[in-house]
Amino acid sequence: MREETDRNRIDPKLLELLVCPLTKGPLRFDAEHDELVSRAAKLAYPIRDGIPVMLPSEARTLSEDDGPRKEP
């Protein structure tokens, strides 16, 4: 179980460099869902095997149920 947790962590330095490919705005790591969230684009980009998938076609559209989340 620990191996999977380690694999899904995002290096904080990498997170500082990554931006939303659509808005070029900041991303927030959502550890609960293993996603990088762009509030501006209302998209959540998945992290698969520790690798962020930064393709809008692979992103999940955030719904109203996702509610406001704290920005970094």
N, C-alpha and C positions, 0 to 999 in steps of 0.2 A: 504493500500500500504506500509506503514512504517513497518508493521509486516513482510511482505515478504522480504523487504530489510534487516531488522535485522536478519532474519533467514538465509539469504544467505551470511552474513558476516563471515569472518574467523578470529578467534582469532589470533592475531599476534604471541602469544606464541606458539600456536598449529602449525602455519605455520613454525616456527623455528624448530620444532621437525619433521615435515613430510618431507620425501624424496621420490623421484621417486622409486617405487618398482623394476624397471628394472635397472636403472643406479646408484641408491643410491645418486643421485645428488640433488641439490636444486630445489625447485618448486617456481613458481611465481604466485601470485593470479591475475587472470584476472577478475576484477569485471564486466566488460562489458558482458562477456559470462558466468559468474559464474563457472569458471574452475580454476584448478591448472595446470599450464603449466610446462612441462619438456622440455626445449629446446634440451637437450642432447638426449632424447629419441624421440623427435618430436611428443610428445603426450600431449593431454589436458584431464585431468581427471575431470569429472563433479562433481558438488556439488549439491546434491539433499536434499531438506529440511534442509539445513545447514550442511549436513554430506558429507565430501569428499568420493567419491567412487574411491578407489585406486586400482581398478582392470584393468589391461591392456586390458582385453576383453571389458571393458565398455568405454575405453578412445577413444577420437577422434584423428585421425592422423592429425597432422598439415600439411597444404599444403604450397606451395610456396606463395600463396596469403596471408597467415597469416603474412608473412614478418618478418623481424627481430624486436624483441621486446626487450626492455630494461630489463636486468637482475637486480635482487635486489641488 
